[in-house]
Amino acid sequence: MKTPVYIFFLLTVLITASGCSSPRKLSIKPDHVDMLVSLDGEEDDYYEELILWCDGEIIDSRKARWKSDNIDAATVDNSGWVTSKGTGTAVITARYKGVSAQSTINVTRKITSDSRR
């Protein structure tokens, strides 16, 4: 009856190998984003999804803690979705199991026909 022990060993290895249990390298892609914002009220905010990578594998972004250092320029939700709010630069940080990564967001004003006057 070596089969159950062997199957148990394989399942243990697979579960341990996946899920980025002890991250060595965390990254956000894209690591730099240029976004627009309409300051004249003509359009809604612009959105961008940031993807979290842990040791070369995509992980569920909802497992990380996300933060923007400048919420006047851009905010980020619990899933890594960035929303432009105003012109400026924001650094978005994701923290996962003690390791962090950053993405820089540059927000500029959208040129509309009314803003050219």
N, CA, C and O atoms as a Tinker XYZ file with bonds, in Angstrom:
   468  protein
     1  N      0.815000   -1.195000    0.000000    73     2
     2  CA     0.000000    0.000000    0.000000    64     1     3
     3  C      0.860000    1.262000    0.000000    63     2     4     5
     4  O      0.662000    2.138000    0.841000    81     3
     5  N      1.795000    1.368000   -0.912000    73     3     6
     6  CA     2.625000    2.560000   -1.013000    64     5     7
     7  C      1.926000    3.663000   -1.795000    63     6     8     9
     8  O      2.348000    4.817000   -1.710000    81     7
     9  N      0.897000    3.367000   -2.535000    73     7    10
    10  CA     0.223000    4.339000   -3.378000    64     9    11
    11  C     -0.344000    5.519000   -2.589000    63    10    12    13
    12  O     -0.117000    6.658000   -2.996000    81    11
    13  N     -1.076000    5.315000   -1.470000    73    11    14
    14  CA    -1.604000    6.476000   -0.745000    64    13    15
    15  C     -0.507000    7.409000   -0.232000    63    14    16    17
    16  O     -0.680000    8.628000   -0.255000    81    15
    17  N      0.598000    6.869000    0.223000    73    15    18
    18  CA     1.698000    7.705000    0.711000    64    17    19
    19  C      2.282000    8.516000   -0.442000    63    18    20    21
    20  O      2.569000    9.703000   -0.286000    81    19
    21  N      2.457000    7.880000   -1.594000    73    19    22
    22  CA     2.998000    8.549000   -2.765000    64    21    23
    23  C      2.073000    9.679000   -3.224000    63    22    24    25
    24  O      2.542000   10.778000   -3.517000    81    23
    25  N      0.776000    9.420000   -3.288000    73    23    26
    26  CA    -0.202000   10.442000   -3.688000    64    25    27
    27  C     -0.197000   11.591000   -2.687000    63    26    28    29
    28  O     -0.241000   12.755000   -3.084000    81    27
    29  N     -0.143000   11.283000   -1.407000    73    27    30
    30  CA    -0.093000   12.317000   -0.385000    64    29    31
    31  C      1.149000   13.191000   -0.563000    63    30    32    33
    32  O      1.071000   14.414000   -0.441000    81    31
    33  N      2.292000   12.568000   -0.849000    73    31    34
    34  CA     3.526000   13.308000   -1.061000    64    33    35
    35  C      3.398000   14.242000   -2.269000    63    34    36    37
    36  O      3.791000   15.406000   -2.197000    81    35
    37  N      2.846000   13.734000   -3.382000    73    35    38
    38  CA     2.672000   14.560000   -4.576000    64    37    39
    39  C      1.752000   15.737000   -4.312000    63    38    40    41
    40  O      2.054000   16.855000   -4.730000    81    39
    41  N      0.646000   15.517000   -3.634000    73    39    42
    42  CA    -0.283000   16.609000   -3.316000    64    41    43
    43  C      0.385000   17.646000   -2.417000    63    42    44    45
    44  O      0.185000   18.846000   -2.606000    81    43
    45  N      1.157000   17.208000   -1.465000    73    43    46
    46  CA     1.858000   18.130000   -0.577000    64    45    47
    47  C      2.845000   18.994000   -1.355000    63    46    48    49
    48  O      2.934000   20.198000   -1.114000    81    47
    49  N      3.582000   18.398000   -2.278000    73    47    50
    50  CA     4.540000   19.146000   -3.089000    64    49    51
    51  C      3.816000   20.150000   -3.968000    63    50    52    53
    52  O      4.249000   21.299000   -4.060000    81    51
    53  N      2.733000   19.759000   -4.614000    73    51    54
    54  CA     1.986000   20.664000   -5.479000    64    53    55
    55  C      1.395000   21.834000   -4.708000    63    54    56    57
    56  O      1.469000   22.970000   -5.175000    81    55
    57  N      0.822000   21.593000   -3.565000    73    55    58
    58  CA     0.224000   22.659000   -2.769000    64    57    59
    59  C      1.301000   23.603000   -2.261000    63    58    60    61
    60  O      1.098000   24.817000   -2.253000    81    59
    61  N      2.426000   23.080000   -1.842000    73    59    62
    62  CA     3.512000   23.909000   -1.333000    64    61    63
    63  C      4.142000   24.739000   -2.444000    63    62    64    65
    64  O      4.517000   25.889000   -2.214000    81    63
    65  N      4.263000   24.181000   -3.636000    73    63    66
    66  CA     4.932000   24.877000   -4.738000    64    65    67
    67  C      4.090000   26.000000   -5.321000    63    66    68    69
    68  O      4.647000   26.952000   -5.868000    81    67
    69  N      2.779000   25.924000   -5.225000    73    67    70
    70  CA     1.930000   26.947000   -5.818000    64    69    71
    71  C      1.497000   27.943000   -4.758000    63    70    72    73
    72  O      1.538000   27.651000   -3.563000    81    71
    73  N      1.083000   29.116000   -5.203000    73    71    74
    74  CA     0.517000   30.089000   -4.298000    64    73    75
    75  C      1.505000   31.057000   -3.690000    63    74    76    77
    76  O      1.117000   31.905000   -2.886000    81    75
    77  N      2.762000   30.954000   -4.049000    73    75    78
    78  CA     3.766000   31.897000   -3.588000    64    77    79
    79  C      3.759000   32.012000   -2.071000    63    78    80    81
    80  O      3.520000   33.088000   -1.521000    81    79
    81  N      4.021000   30.908000   -1.407000    73    79    82
    82  CA     3.909000   30.864000    0.044000    64    81    83
    83  C      4.971000   31.709000    0.750000    63    82    84    85
    84  O      4.682000   32.304000    1.788000    81    83
    85  N      6.176000   31.775000    0.219000    73    83    86
    86  CA     7.209000   32.630000    0.817000    64    85    87
    87  C      7.898000   33.404000   -0.299000    63    86    88    89
    88  O      8.929000   32.977000   -0.817000    81    87
    89  N      7.319000   34.546000   -0.665000    73    87    90
    90  CA     7.818000   35.293000   -1.827000    64    89    91
    91  C      9.233000   35.822000   -1.626000    63    90    92    93
    92  O      9.589000   36.321000   -0.558000    81    91
    93  N     10.023000   35.697000   -2.685000    73    91    94
    94  CA    11.355000   36.286000   -2.694000    64    93    95
    95  C     11.344000   37.568000   -3.520000    63    94    96    97
    96  O     12.047000   38.530000   -3.209000    81    95
    97  N     10.541000   37.565000   -4.569000    73    95    98
    98  CA    10.482000   38.734000   -5.441000    64    97    99
    99  C      9.034000   39.009000   -5.818000    63    98   100   101
   100  O      8.335000   38.139000   -6.337000    81    99
   101  N      8.602000   40.220000   -5.550000    73    99   102
   102  CA     7.250000   40.655000   -5.874000    64   101   103
   103  C      7.362000   41.793000   -6.876000    63   102   104   105
   104  O      8.213000   42.670000   -6.727000    81   103
   105  N      6.512000   41.787000   -7.892000    73   103   106
   106  CA     6.524000   42.873000   -8.869000    64   105   107
   107  C      5.107000   43.181000   -9.316000    63   106   108   109
   108  O      4.203000   42.351000   -9.212000    81   107
   109  N      4.940000   44.396000   -9.817000    73   107   110
   110  CA     3.658000   44.855000  -10.355000    64   109   111
   111  C      3.874000   45.146000  -11.827000    63   110   112   113
   112  O      4.858000   45.776000  -12.216000    81   111
   113  N      2.948000   44.681000  -12.630000    73   111   114
   114  CA     3.005000   44.984000  -14.058000    64   113   115
   115  C      1.693000   45.636000  -14.475000    63   114   116   117
   116  O      0.627000   45.117000  -14.145000    81   115
   117  N      1.738000   46.734000  -15.176000    73   115   118
   118  CA     2.941000   47.466000  -15.536000    64   117   119
   119  C      3.528000   48.196000  -14.330000    63   118   120   121
   120  O      2.820000   48.521000  -13.377000    81   119
   121  N      4.837000   48.447000  -14.390000    73   119   122
   122  CA     5.486000   49.136000  -13.276000    64   121   123
   123  C      5.471000   50.648000  -13.442000    63   122   124   125
   124  O      5.891000   51.388000  -12.551000    81   123
   125  N      4.983000   51.098000  -14.592000    73   123   126
   126  CA     4.834000   52.530000  -14.864000    64   125   127
   127  C      3.608000   52.707000  -15.764000    63   126   128   129
   128  O      3.477000   52.025000  -16.780000    81   127
   129  N      2.719000   53.616000  -15.391000    73   127   130
   130  CA     1.496000   53.828000  -16.170000    64   129   131
   131  C      1.304000   55.323000  -16.381000    63   130   132   133
   132  O      1.433000   56.111000  -15.444000    81   131
   133  N      0.995000   55.709000  -17.613000    73   131   134
   134  CA     0.578000   57.072000  -17.917000    64   133   135
   135  C     -0.925000   57.045000  -18.096000    63   134   136   137
   136  O     -1.442000   56.322000  -18.948000    81   135
   137  N     -1.632000   57.833000  -17.294000    73   135   138
   138  CA    -3.093000   57.870000  -17.344000    64   137   139
   139  C     -3.556000   59.286000  -17.640000    63   138   140   141
   140  O     -2.800000   60.248000  -17.505000    81   139
   141  N     -4.802000   59.388000  -18.041000    73   139   142
   142  CA    -5.426000   60.682000  -18.295000    64   141   143
   143  C     -6.510000   60.946000  -17.270000    63   142   144   145
   144  O     -7.022000   60.024000  -16.634000    81   143
   145  N     -6.851000   62.208000  -17.118000    73   143   146
   146  CA    -7.993000   62.586000  -16.300000    64   145   147
   147  C     -8.656000   63.771000  -16.995000    63   146   148   149
   148  O     -7.977000   64.656000  -17.516000    81   147
   149  N     -9.969000   63.778000  -16.998000    73   147   150
   150  CA   -10.721000   64.887000  -17.554000    64   149   151
   151  C    -11.090000   65.811000  -16.407000    63   150   152   153
   152  O    -11.814000   65.414000  -15.494000    81   151
   153  N    -10.604000   67.020000  -16.450000    73   151   154
   154  CA   -10.854000   67.957000  -15.363000    64   153   155
   155  C    -12.046000   68.863000  -15.626000    63   154   156   157
   156  O    -12.398000   69.690000  -14.784000    81   155
   157  N    -12.671000   68.711000  -16.797000    73   155   158
   158  CA   -13.804000   69.577000  -17.105000    64   157   159
   159  C    -15.148000   68.879000  -16.909000    63   158   160   161
   160  O    -16.188000   69.429000  -17.270000    81   159
   161  N    -15.138000   67.686000  -16.345000    73   159   162
   162  CA   -16.383000   66.987000  -16.047000    64   161   163
   163  C    -17.042000   66.313000  -17.221000    63   162   164   165
   164  O    -18.148000   65.791000  -17.083000    81   163
   165  N    -16.389000   66.306000  -18.398000    73   163   166
   166  CA   -16.995000   65.697000  -19.575000    64   165   167
   167  C    -16.984000   64.179000  -19.539000    63   166   168   169
   168  O    -17.887000   63.540000  -20.078000    81   167
   169  N    -15.973000   63.598000  -18.910000    73   167   170
   170  CA   -15.843000   62.144000  -18.931000    64   169   171
   171  C    -15.604000   61.607000  -17.537000    63   170   172   173
   172  O    -15.237000   62.338000  -16.617000    81   171
   173  N    -15.821000   60.316000  -17.405000    73   171   174
   174  CA   -15.553000   59.650000  -16.130000    64   173   175
   175  C    -14.051000   59.499000  -15.918000    63   174   176   177
   176  O    -13.246000   59.791000  -16.803000    81   175
   177  N    -13.698000   59.039000  -14.730000    73   175   178
   178  CA   -12.298000   58.757000  -14.423000    64   177   179
   179  C    -11.794000   57.630000  -15.320000    63   178   180   181
   180  O    -12.575000   56.863000  -15.882000    81   179
   181  N    -10.480000   57.549000  -15.439000    73   179   182
   182  CA    -9.850000   56.478000  -16.204000    64   181   183
   183  C     -9.357000   55.407000  -15.243000    63   182   184   185
   184  O     -8.991000   55.703000  -14.106000    81   183
   185  N     -9.347000   54.154000  -15.707000    73   183   186
   186  CA    -8.997000   53.013000  -14.863000    64   185   187
   187  C     -7.867000   52.206000  -15.491000    63   186   188   189
   188  O     -7.709000   52.166000  -16.711000    81   187
   189  N     -7.097000   51.575000  -14.637000    73   187   190
   190  CA    -6.019000   50.684000  -15.085000    64   189   191
   191  C     -5.891000   49.559000  -14.063000    63   190   192   193
   192  O     -5.906000   49.809000  -12.857000    81   191
   193  N     -5.767000   48.325000  -14.539000    73   191   194
   194  CA    -5.579000   47.201000  -13.636000    64   193   195
   195  C     -4.098000   46.892000  -13.509000    63   194   196   197
   196  O     -3.391000   46.755000  -14.507000    81   195
   197  N     -3.637000   46.783000  -12.267000    73   195   198
   198  CA    -2.265000   46.377000  -12.008000    64   197   199
   199  C     -2.265000   44.889000  -11.679000    63   198   200   201
   200  O     -3.116000   44.410000  -10.929000    81   199
   201  N     -1.318000   44.171000  -12.239000    73   199   202
   202  CA    -1.208000   42.729000  -12.040000    64   201   203
   203  C     -0.041000   42.467000  -11.094000    63   202   204   205
   204  O      1.054000   42.997000  -11.282000    81   203
   205  N     -0.284000   41.654000  -10.085000    73   203   206
   206  CA     0.728000   41.343000   -9.088000    64   205   207
   207  C      1.402000   40.015000   -9.435000    63   206   208   209
   208  O      0.737000   39.003000   -9.655000    81   207
   209  N      2.729000   40.042000   -9.479000    73   207   210
   210  CA     3.538000   38.866000   -9.795000    64   209   211
   211  C      4.382000   38.511000   -8.583000    63   210   212   213
   212  O      4.976000   39.384000   -7.951000    81   211
   213  N      4.430000   37.239000   -8.267000    73   211   214
   214  CA     5.222000   36.755000   -7.143000    64   213   215
   215  C      6.112000   35.624000   -7.643000    63   214   216   217
   216  O      5.627000   34.568000   -8.050000    81   215
   217  N      7.399000   35.859000   -7.608000    73   215   218
   218  CA     8.372000   34.865000   -8.083000    64   217   219
   219  C      8.018000   34.344000   -9.470000    63   218   220   221
   220  O      8.122000   33.147000   -9.737000    81   219
   221  N      7.596000   35.256000  -10.358000    73   219   222
   222  CA     7.306000   34.893000  -11.741000    64   221   223
   223  C      5.914000   34.346000  -12.007000    63   222   224   225
   224  O      5.620000   33.971000  -13.142000    81   223
   225  N      5.044000   34.286000  -11.003000    73   223   226
   226  CA     3.676000   33.790000  -11.180000    64   225   227
   227  C      2.680000   34.879000  -10.818000    63   226   228   229
   228  O      2.893000   35.637000   -9.871000    81   227
   229  N      1.592000   34.954000  -11.574000    73   227   230
   230  CA     0.523000   35.892000  -11.238000    64   229   231
   231  C     -0.194000   35.366000  -10.003000    63   230   232   233
   232  O     -0.524000   34.183000   -9.913000    81   231
   233  N     -0.427000   36.265000   -9.057000    73   231   234
   234  CA    -1.183000   35.876000   -7.865000    64   233   235
   235  C     -2.438000   36.723000   -7.763000    63   234   236   237
   236  O     -2.547000   37.770000   -8.401000    81   235
   237  N     -3.361000   36.273000   -6.974000    73   235   238
   238  CA    -4.622000   36.975000   -6.763000    64   237   239
   239  C     -4.330000   38.313000   -6.094000    63   238   240   241
   240  O     -3.898000   38.353000   -4.942000    81   239
   241  N     -4.563000   39.399000   -6.810000    73   239   242
   242  CA    -4.247000   40.733000   -6.304000    64   241   243
   243  C     -5.029000   41.093000   -5.051000    63   242   244   245
   244  O     -4.621000   41.968000   -4.287000    81   243
   245  N     -6.153000   40.418000   -4.843000    73   243   246
   246  CA    -6.965000   40.708000   -3.652000    64   245   247
   247  C     -6.293000   40.233000   -2.370000    63   246   248   249
   248  O     -6.719000   40.603000   -1.276000    81   247
   249  N     -5.249000   39.419000   -2.491000    73   247   250
   250  CA    -4.532000   38.935000   -1.313000    64   249   251
   251  C     -3.499000   39.938000   -0.814000    63   250   252   253
   252  O     -2.945000   39.764000    0.272000    81   251
   253  N     -3.237000   40.973000   -1.583000    73   251   254
   254  CA    -2.245000   41.975000   -1.211000    64   253   255
   255  C     -2.926000   43.179000   -0.566000    63   254   256   257
   256  O     -4.137000   43.369000   -0.688000    81   255
   257  N     -2.132000   43.976000    0.112000    73   255   258
   258  CA    -2.605000   45.251000    0.651000    64   257   259
   259  C     -2.083000   46.343000   -0.278000    63   258   260   261
   260  O     -0.873000   46.482000   -0.460000    81   259
   261  N     -2.998000   47.116000   -0.865000    73   259   262
   262  CA    -2.666000   48.131000   -1.851000    64   261   263
   263  C     -2.760000   49.519000   -1.223000    63   262   264   265
   264  O     -3.594000   49.764000   -0.351000    81   263
   265  N     -1.880000   50.433000   -1.685000    73   263   266
   266  CA    -1.886000   51.787000   -1.141000    64   265   267
   267  C     -1.363000   52.770000   -2.182000    63   266   268   269
   268  O     -0.425000   52.468000   -2.920000    81   267
   269  N     -1.981000   53.950000   -2.231000    73   267   270
   270  CA    -1.498000   55.045000   -3.069000    64   269   271
   271  C     -0.884000   56.104000   -2.164000    63   270   272   273
   272  O     -1.431000   56.419000   -1.107000    81   271
   273  N      0.258000   56.655000   -2.582000    73   271   274
   274  CA     0.873000   57.706000   -1.773000    64   273   275
   275  C      0.351000   59.100000   -2.123000    63   274   276   277
   276  O      0.725000   60.082000   -1.482000    81   275
   277  N     -0.518000   59.190000   -3.145000    73   275   278
   278  CA    -1.091000   60.478000   -3.549000    64   277   279
   279  C     -2.498000   60.254000   -4.088000    63   278   280   281
   280  O     -2.686000   60.103000   -5.295000    81   279
   281  N     -3.478000   60.231000   -3.204000    73   279   282
   282  CA    -4.856000   59.946000   -3.621000    64   281   283
   283  C     -5.490000   61.099000   -4.400000    63   282   284   285
   284  O     -6.565000   60.936000   -4.977000    81   283
   285  N     -4.836000   62.256000   -4.423000    73   283   286
   286  CA    -5.331000   63.350000   -5.257000    64   285   287
   287  C     -5.040000   63.082000   -6.733000    63   286   288   289
   288  O     -5.740000   63.604000   -7.601000    81   287
   289  N     -4.027000   62.282000   -7.026000    73   287   290
   290  CA    -3.691000   61.929000   -8.407000    64   289   291
   291  C     -4.322000   60.602000   -8.811000    63   290   292   293
   292  O     -4.918000   60.499000   -9.883000    81   291
   293  N     -4.194000   59.576000   -7.953000    73   291   294
   294  CA    -4.720000   58.247000   -8.290000    64   293   295
   295  C     -5.006000   57.463000   -7.014000    63   294   296   297
   296  O     -4.273000   57.553000   -6.029000    81   295
   297  N     -6.082000   56.700000   -7.060000    73   295   298
   298  CA    -6.421000   55.814000   -5.956000    64   297   299
   299  C     -6.318000   54.376000   -6.437000    63   298   300   301
   300  O     -6.300000   54.115000   -7.640000    81   299
   301  N     -6.252000   53.452000   -5.501000    73   299   302
   302  CA    -6.189000   52.028000   -5.839000    64   301   303
   303  C     -7.129000   51.280000   -4.903000    63   302   304   305
   304  O     -7.197000   51.581000   -3.711000    81   303
   305  N     -7.857000   50.300000   -5.448000    73   303   306
   306  CA    -8.771000   49.527000   -4.605000    64   305   307
   307  C     -8.098000   48.242000   -4.131000    63   306   308   309
   308  O     -6.923000   48.008000   -4.413000    81   307
   309  N     -8.841000   47.422000   -3.416000    73   307   310
   310  CA    -8.300000   46.188000   -2.836000    64   309   311
   311  C     -7.933000   45.129000   -3.862000    63   310   312   313
   312  O     -7.317000   44.122000   -3.513000    81   311
   313  N     -8.299000   45.337000   -5.123000    73   311   314
   314  CA    -7.991000   44.370000   -6.174000    64   313   315
   315  C     -6.905000   44.847000   -7.130000    63   314   316   317
   316  O     -6.585000   44.159000   -8.099000    81   315
   317  N     -6.337000   46.022000   -6.864000    73   315   318
   318  CA    -5.285000   46.534000   -7.731000    64   317   319
   319  C     -5.766000   47.377000   -8.890000    63   318   320   321
   320  O     -5.000000   47.626000   -9.821000    81   319
   321  N     -7.016000   47.826000   -8.864000    73   319   322
   322  CA    -7.534000   48.714000   -9.908000    64   321   323
   323  C     -7.234000   50.153000   -9.529000    63   322   324   325
   324  O     -7.622000   50.617000   -8.457000    81   323
   325  N     -6.534000   50.861000  -10.421000    73   323   326
   326  CA    -6.156000   52.247000  -10.195000    64   325   327
   327  C     -7.152000   53.150000  -10.911000    63   326   328   329
   328  O     -7.555000   52.876000  -12.041000    81   327
   329  N     -7.546000   54.239000  -10.235000    73   327   330
   330  CA    -8.454000   55.233000  -10.803000    64   329   331
   331  C     -7.755000   56.584000  -10.794000    63   330   332   333
   332  O     -7.251000   57.021000   -9.759000    81   331
   333  N     -7.723000   57.248000  -11.953000    73   331   334
   334  CA    -7.132000   58.587000  -12.004000    64   333   335
   335  C     -8.097000   59.574000  -11.368000    63   334   336   337
   336  O     -9.309000   59.485000  -11.565000    81   335
   337  N     -7.549000   60.523000  -10.598000    73   335   338
   338  CA    -8.372000   61.508000   -9.895000    64   337   339
   339  C     -8.015000   62.940000  -10.235000    63   338   340   341
   340  O     -8.885000   63.812000  -10.247000    81   339
   341  N     -6.751000   63.193000  -10.511000    73   339   342
   342  CA    -6.286000   64.544000  -10.822000    64   341   343
   343  C     -4.862000   64.474000  -11.324000    63   342   344   345
   344  O     -4.210000   63.435000  -11.215000    81   343
   345  N     -4.379000   65.566000  -11.869000    73   343   346
   346  CA    -3.027000   65.555000  -12.416000    64   345   347
   347  C     -2.002000   65.392000  -11.304000    63   346   348   349
   348  O     -2.175000   65.895000  -10.194000    81   347
   349  N     -0.944000   64.687000  -11.623000    73   347   350
   350  CA     0.130000   64.461000  -10.660000    64   349   351
   351  C      0.684000   63.058000  -10.773000    63   350   352   353
   352  O      0.367000   62.320000  -11.705000    81   351
   353  N      1.510000   62.703000   -9.819000    73   351   354
   354  CA     2.142000   61.390000   -9.785000    64   353   355
   355  C      1.796000   60.686000   -8.483000    63   354   356   357
   356  O      1.805000   61.295000   -7.413000    81   355
   357  N      1.496000   59.415000   -8.584000    73   355   358
   358  CA     1.229000   58.593000   -7.403000    64   357   359
   359  C      2.055000   57.320000   -7.514000    63   358   360   361
   360  O      2.202000   56.747000   -8.594000    81   359
   361  N      2.581000   56.896000   -6.394000    73   359   362
   362  CA     3.277000   55.612000   -6.339000    64   361   363
   363  C      2.332000   54.627000   -5.661000    63   362   364   365
   364  O      1.923000   54.822000   -4.516000    81   363
   365  N      1.997000   53.575000   -6.384000    73   363   366
   366  CA     1.110000   52.540000   -5.860000    64   365   367
   367  C      1.986000   51.421000   -5.308000    63   366   368   369
   368  O      2.878000   50.921000   -5.994000    81   367
   369  N      1.724000   51.036000   -4.067000    73   367   370
   370  CA     2.494000   49.979000   -3.422000    64   369   371
   371  C      1.577000   48.806000   -3.105000    63   370   372   373
   372  O      0.482000   48.987000   -2.571000    81   371
   373  N      2.029000   47.612000   -3.437000    73   371   374
   374  CA     1.346000   46.376000   -3.050000    64   373   375
   375  C      2.239000   45.657000   -2.053000    63   374   376   377
   376  O      3.439000   45.506000   -2.281000    81   375
   377  N      1.657000   45.221000   -0.960000    73   375   378
   378  CA     2.403000   44.487000    0.059000    64   377   379
   379  C      1.759000   43.110000    0.218000    63   378   380   381
   380  O      0.551000   42.991000    0.418000    81   379
   381  N      2.594000   42.076000    0.125000    73   379   382
   382  CA     2.116000   40.695000    0.188000    64   381   383
   383  C      3.114000   39.855000    0.962000    63   382   384   385
   384  O      4.264000   39.713000    0.549000    81   383
   385  N      2.685000   39.305000    2.070000    73   383   386
   386  CA     3.514000   38.421000    2.901000    64   385   387
   387  C      4.881000   39.028000    3.213000    63   386   388   389
   388  O      5.909000   38.358000    3.113000    81   387
   389  N      4.875000   40.303000    3.591000    73   387   390
   390  CA     6.100000   40.967000    4.011000    64   389   391
   391  C      6.981000   41.508000    2.903000    63   390   392   393
   392  O      8.033000   42.081000    3.183000    81   391
   393  N      6.577000   41.340000    1.648000    73   391   394
   394  CA     7.352000   41.825000    0.511000    64   393   395
   395  C      6.497000   42.860000   -0.211000    63   394   396   397
   396  O      5.279000   42.707000   -0.303000    81   395
   397  N      7.131000   43.911000   -0.721000    73   395   398
   398  CA     6.361000   44.940000   -1.410000    64   397   399
   399  C      6.923000   45.213000   -2.797000    63   398   400   401
   400  O      8.076000   44.901000   -3.097000    81   399
   401  N      6.074000   45.805000   -3.634000    73   399   402
   402  CA     6.438000   46.211000   -4.986000    64   401   403
   403  C      5.703000   47.510000   -5.284000    63   402   404   405
   404  O      4.702000   47.830000   -4.645000    81   403
   405  N      6.216000   48.259000   -6.271000    73   403   406
   406  CA     5.624000   49.555000   -6.571000    64   405   407
   407  C      5.434000   49.754000   -8.066000    63   406   408   409
   408  O      6.136000   49.178000   -8.897000    81   407
   409  N      4.449000   50.601000   -8.371000    73   407   410
   410  CA     4.194000   51.038000   -9.735000    64   409   411
   411  C      3.966000   52.541000   -9.680000    63   410   412   413
   412  O      3.250000   53.034000   -8.808000    81   411
   413  N      4.573000   53.266000  -10.610000    73   411   414
   414  CA     4.421000   54.721000  -10.652000    64   413   415
   415  C      3.323000   55.086000  -11.644000    63   414   416   417
   416  O      3.314000   54.616000  -12.782000    81   415
   417  N      2.397000   55.934000  -11.196000    73   415   418
   418  CA     1.276000   56.374000  -12.019000    64   417   419
   419  C      1.424000   57.867000  -12.284000    63   418   420   421
   420  O      1.435000   58.668000  -11.350000    81   419
   421  N      1.536000   58.241000  -13.555000    73   419   422
   422  CA     1.573000   59.652000  -13.938000    64   421   423
   423  C      0.238000   60.008000  -14.568000    63   422   424   425
   424  O     -0.174000   59.404000  -15.558000    81   423
   425  N     -0.430000   60.985000  -13.994000    73   423   426
   426  CA    -1.746000   61.387000  -14.491000    64   425   427
   427  C     -1.640000   62.783000  -15.089000    63   426   428   429
   428  O     -1.199000   63.726000  -14.432000    81   427
   429  N     -2.053000   62.895000  -16.348000    73   427   430
   430  CA    -2.057000   64.186000  -17.020000    64   429   431
   431  C     -3.475000   64.506000  -17.463000    63   430   432   433
   432  O     -4.334000   63.627000  -17.540000    81   431
   433  N     -3.697000   65.752000  -17.747000    73   431   434
   434  CA    -5.024000   66.226000  -18.146000    64   433   435
   435  C     -5.329000   65.805000  -19.580000    63   434   436   437
   436  O     -4.494000   65.935000  -20.476000    81   435
   437  N     -6.521000   65.308000  -19.771000    73   435   438
   438  CA    -6.964000   64.959000  -21.114000    64   437   439
   439  C     -7.300000   66.244000  -21.859000    63   438   440   441
   440  O     -8.014000   67.103000  -21.341000    81   439
   441  N     -6.789000   66.368000  -23.062000    73   439   442
   442  CA    -7.083000   67.527000  -23.881000    64   441   443
   443  C     -8.415000   67.291000  -24.580000    63   442   444   445
   444  O     -8.563000   66.344000  -25.352000    81   443
   445  N     -9.365000   68.145000  -24.307000    73   443   446
   446  CA   -10.669000   68.060000  -24.962000    64   445   447
   447  C    -10.847000   69.284000  -25.838000    63   446   448   449
   448  O    -10.055000   70.223000  -25.765000    81   447
   449  N    -11.875000   69.282000  -26.661000    73   447   450
   450  CA   -12.107000   70.421000  -27.547000    64   449   451
   451  C    -12.363000   71.686000  -26.741000    63   450   452   453
   452  O    -11.968000   72.770000  -27.169000    81   451
   453  N    -13.021000   71.575000  -25.572000    73   451   454
   454  CA   -13.295000   72.753000  -24.748000    64   453   455
   455  C    -12.043000   73.279000  -24.073000    63   454   456   457
   456  O    -11.936000   74.482000  -23.833000    81   455
   457  N    -11.088000   72.402000  -23.760000    73   455   458
   458  CA    -9.891000   72.829000  -23.026000    64   457   459
   459  C     -8.863000   73.493000  -23.941000    63   458   460   461
   460  O     -7.889000   74.061000  -23.447000    81   459
   461  N     -9.052000   73.438000  -25.251000    73   459   462
   462  CA    -8.107000   74.054000  -26.193000    64   461   463
   463  C     -8.368000   75.538000  -26.364000    63   462   464   465
   464  O     -7.530000   76.242000  -26.930000    81   463
   465  N     -9.473000   76.023000  -25.906000    73   463   466
   466  CA    -9.810000   77.446000  -26.097000    64   465   467
   467  C     -8.996000   78.336000  -25.230000    63   466   468
   468  O     -9.159000   79.556000  -25.272000    81   467
